[in-house]
Amino acid sequence: MTAVNTAHRATDSGLLKGLTRVGFIGYGLLHLALAWVAAQIALGQSSQEADQSGAFRTLAAQPFGKLLLWFVIACLVALAVWQAVLAAWGHRDVRGKERIAERVFSGARVIAYLVLAWSAGKVVTGAPQSSAEQQQQVTAGILAKPAGQWLVALVGLGVLAFGIGLMWYGLRRKFEKKLSFSGELPHRARRAAIRAGQIGYPSKGVAFGIVGLLLVRAAATNDPAKSRGLDAALHTIADQPFGKFLLLAVALGVAAFGVYCFFQARYRKVGT
């Protein structure tokens, strides 16, 4: 069997496609839970951290919450497997440097999905650890190293660039090429999917951009307490003039991304 045939078999597997589509459902639930936590903080009605760990705890607190959280973990692992296959053999619809870049991004997504699954596992087994505290501890460790401030600043700039990239990706509707709509899909439903992506990606981009700026600030002041990830970013939004309204807008945007994930479960191109 040639390498090309192996690639086609791996990326076009019916089992892989099915698991990936289910995976998007769990990913959507995670974003809806995160949006709910952010909205509750904006309204002054929640003490949960406005990050992934807070979202996982919110899911766990629901009826049948542990089962729901195990489902989300399975979904995140499924998405990690899908991206691992793409990193090794996928993205055959592009060539050259673009294919290399897409495969590198897929490899990064594998790590991201597995970290999320690990964090959810900590919550479901009763040993949760704050994502914000984890990032602060990691930042403190790096700042203590020679040239640590420069390294944290570079990471912060990278996260900021990623956030800007998400905003550009959503506003320019670049995600559309990853979707495959059937001819029978009503125009209204198609438009809803596009709008959800247009709102969802930039909203996540704003949040990640602030995370990056906070990392740069932590490096400039040599203060790891200023870097607490997504939780700090959303609280930073809330602390601004009209911050509660801004945070509610971001929460709605994150919820829109969750809805977009549900559309991806049906219309995302998986086998490429």
Summary of the structure (lengths in Angstrom):
residues: 272
radius of gyration: 19.0
end to end distance: 19.3
largest distance: 62.4
contacts: 923
relative contact order: 0.16
helix: 79%
strand: 1%
